[in-house]
Amino acid sequence: MTLQNMLINGGVIVWILIGFSVIATTIILIKLWFFSKYSHKQAVLLSKELEHNIQLNSENLGNIAKSNHYPSTEILAEWKDKLYESHAIQNAFRQGQSQLFELGKHLKVLEVLAMIAPLLGLLGTVIGMIAAFQAMEQAGSQIDPSVLSGGIWQALLTTAAGLIVAIPIAMFHQYFERQLEAHAHHINNHLQLAFHPNRD
């Protein structure tokens, strides 16, 4: 079966699912680019550097920020001269939350698309099956089995399309969620090490 036949036989619902896939693909590409700036290797190295520099001050924290390009170093560089001020700690953690918010933006859209796509495909199948059985009822005793079977597979086509769209979206959504959780841990750890109020 060709793609053209799928588009023709699938009807409006298949076109809606194609729209879903375009939106999801755009978001996935943007998020892949965005997450590429957040290197787990750099995050681990930054944690080790902060742990080893027990007596953190403006100078060595500035050097650490220059040698590491993980995004939380931007916060460290901005507040390195105010390590022990309470408002600096609050603002640093607020900036960390803002970074995580930007990193997680649009993930909810992927979650919704992954949830709706198979349901929409199932709706298309139900509608198609209703139409097929209506045609069978109207035909009465002159039922052509080939017509009935053709109507059924056309109806099932939307379910297949919904799953084809939903499965990769769900997989990328889960991947991004795990990445977001890991980076939230890294950023929180970096700020705790650098701005801990009890540091001597």
C-alpha positions as CSV (number, residue, x, y, z in Angstrom):
1,M,0.0,0.0,0.0
2,T,1.4,3.4,-1.0
3,L,1.6,6.5,1.1
4,Q,-0.8,8.2,-1.3
5,N,-3.4,5.5,-0.8
6,M,-3.0,5.8,3.0
7,L,-3.7,9.5,2.8
8,I,-6.7,9.1,0.5
9,N,-8.3,6.2,2.5
10,G,-7.4,7.5,5.9
11,G,-9.4,10.6,5.5
12,V,-9.3,13.7,7.7
13,I,-8.0,11.9,10.8
14,V,-4.8,10.8,9.0
15,W,-4.2,14.4,7.9
16,I,-4.7,15.5,11.5
17,L,-2.2,12.9,12.7
18,I,0.3,14.1,10.1
19,G,-0.2,17.6,11.5
20,F,0.6,16.1,15.0
21,S,3.7,14.5,13.7
22,V,4.9,17.8,12.1
23,I,4.4,19.6,15.4
24,A,6.1,16.9,17.4
25,T,9.1,16.6,15.0
26,T,9.6,20.4,15.3
27,I,9.6,20.3,19.1
28,I,11.8,17.2,19.2
29,L,14.5,18.8,17.0
30,I,14.4,22.0,19.0
31,K,14.7,20.1,22.3
32,L,17.6,17.9,20.9
33,W,19.5,21.1,20.0
34,F,18.7,22.7,23.4
35,F,19.7,19.6,25.4
36,S,22.9,19.4,23.4
37,K,24.2,22.4,25.4
38,Y,23.7,20.4,28.6
39,S,26.6,17.9,28.7
40,H,26.4,15.4,31.5
41,K,30.2,15.0,31.3
42,Q,30.7,18.7,31.9
43,A,28.2,18.6,34.7
44,V,30.1,15.8,36.5
45,L,33.4,17.6,36.0
46,L,31.9,20.8,37.4
47,S,30.7,19.0,40.5
48,K,34.1,17.5,41.1
49,E,35.8,20.9,40.7
50,L,33.4,22.5,43.2
51,E,33.9,19.7,45.7
52,H,37.7,19.9,45.5
53,N,37.7,23.7,46.0
54,I,36.6,23.7,49.6
55,Q,37.6,27.3,50.2
56,L,35.6,28.8,47.3
57,N,36.2,32.5,46.6
58,S,35.6,34.9,43.7
59,E,38.9,34.1,42.0
60,N,38.8,30.3,42.0
61,L,35.1,30.2,41.3
62,G,35.7,32.5,38.3
63,N,38.4,30.2,37.0
64,I,36.1,27.2,37.3
65,A,33.4,29.0,35.4
66,K,35.8,29.8,32.6
67,S,37.0,26.2,32.3
68,N,33.6,24.6,32.2
69,H,30.7,25.5,29.8
70,Y,27.8,23.8,31.6
71,P,25.0,26.3,31.8
72,S,25.0,26.6,35.6
73,T,28.5,28.2,35.3
74,E,26.7,31.3,34.0
75,I,25.0,31.6,37.4
76,L,28.3,31.0,39.3
77,A,30.0,33.6,37.2
78,E,27.3,36.2,37.9
79,W,27.2,35.7,41.6
80,K,30.8,34.7,42.4
81,D,31.4,38.0,44.3
82,K,28.4,37.5,46.6
83,L,28.8,33.9,47.7
84,Y,27.6,34.5,51.3
85,E,24.8,37.0,50.7
86,S,21.4,35.5,51.3
87,H,19.8,37.4,48.4
88,A,22.5,36.0,46.1
89,I,21.7,32.5,47.1
90,Q,18.0,33.0,46.5
91,N,18.6,34.7,43.1
92,A,21.0,32.0,42.0
93,F,18.5,29.2,42.8
94,R,15.8,31.2,41.1
95,Q,18.0,31.4,37.9
96,G,18.6,27.7,38.1
97,Q,14.8,27.1,38.2
98,S,14.5,29.4,35.2
99,Q,17.1,27.4,33.3
100,L,15.2,24.2,34.0
101,F,11.9,25.7,33.0
102,E,13.4,26.7,29.6
103,L,14.8,23.2,29.3
104,G,11.5,21.6,30.0
105,K,9.4,23.9,27.9
106,H,7.0,22.2,25.4
107,L,7.5,18.8,26.9
108,K,3.9,18.9,28.0
109,V,2.9,19.3,24.3
110,L,4.7,16.1,23.4
111,E,3.0,14.3,26.2
112,V,-0.5,15.5,25.1
113,L,0.2,14.5,21.4
114,A,1.4,11.1,22.5
115,M,-1.7,10.6,24.4
116,I,-4.2,12.0,21.9
117,A,-2.7,10.4,18.7
118,P,-3.7,6.8,19.4
119,L,-7.1,7.9,20.7
120,L,-7.7,9.9,17.5
121,G,-6.7,6.9,15.5
122,L,-9.1,4.7,17.4
123,L,-11.9,7.2,16.8
124,G,-11.2,7.0,13.1
125,T,-11.5,3.3,13.2
126,V,-14.8,3.4,15.1
127,I,-16.2,5.9,12.6
128,G,-15.0,3.7,9.7
129,M,-16.5,0.6,11.2
130,I,-19.8,2.3,11.7
131,A,-19.7,3.4,8.0
132,A,-18.8,-0.2,6.9
133,F,-21.7,-1.8,8.9
134,Q,-24.1,0.8,7.6
135,A,-23.1,-0.1,4.1
136,M,-23.6,-3.7,4.9
137,E,-27.1,-3.0,6.3
138,Q,-28.1,-1.1,3.2
139,A,-26.9,-3.8,1.0
140,G,-29.2,-6.3,2.6
141,S,-28.8,-9.8,1.2
142,Q,-26.6,-8.5,-1.6
143,I,-23.5,-8.1,0.6
144,D,-20.2,-8.1,-1.2
145,P,-17.6,-9.5,1.2
146,S,-14.8,-7.7,-0.6
147,V,-16.5,-4.3,-0.1
148,L,-17.0,-5.1,3.6
149,S,-13.4,-6.2,4.2
150,G,-12.1,-3.2,2.3
151,G,-14.1,-0.9,4.5
152,I,-12.8,-2.6,7.6
153,W,-9.1,-2.3,6.7
154,Q,-9.6,1.3,5.7
155,A,-11.1,1.9,9.2
156,L,-8.2,0.1,10.9
157,L,-5.8,2.3,9.0
158,T,-6.3,5.2,11.3
159,T,-5.5,3.1,14.4
160,A,-2.2,2.1,12.8
161,A,-1.5,5.7,11.8
162,G,-2.2,6.9,15.4
163,L,0.2,4.3,16.9
164,I,2.9,5.1,14.3
165,V,2.7,8.8,15.3
166,A,2.3,8.2,19.1
167,I,5.0,5.7,19.8
168,P,8.1,7.7,18.7
169,I,6.6,10.9,20.4
170,A,6.2,9.0,23.6
171,M,9.7,7.6,23.5
172,F,11.3,11.0,22.9
173,H,9.1,12.5,25.7
174,Q,10.3,9.9,28.2
175,Y,13.9,10.5,27.1
176,F,13.6,14.3,27.5
177,E,11.9,13.8,30.9
178,R,14.8,11.7,32.2
179,Q,17.3,14.2,30.8
180,L,15.5,17.0,32.6
181,E,15.5,15.2,35.9
182,A,19.3,14.5,35.6
183,H,20.1,18.1,34.8
184,A,17.9,19.4,37.6
185,H,20.0,17.2,40.0
186,H,23.2,18.6,38.5
187,I,22.2,22.2,38.6
188,N,20.9,21.9,42.2
189,N,24.1,20.2,43.2
190,H,26.3,22.8,41.7
191,L,24.5,25.6,43.4
192,Q,24.4,23.8,46.7
193,L,28.2,23.3,46.5
194,A,28.9,26.9,45.5
195,F,26.4,28.9,47.6
196,H,26.0,26.8,50.7
197,P,25.5,29.2,53.5
198,N,27.5,27.2,56.0
199,R,30.6,27.0,53.9
200,D,33.6,28.2,55.9
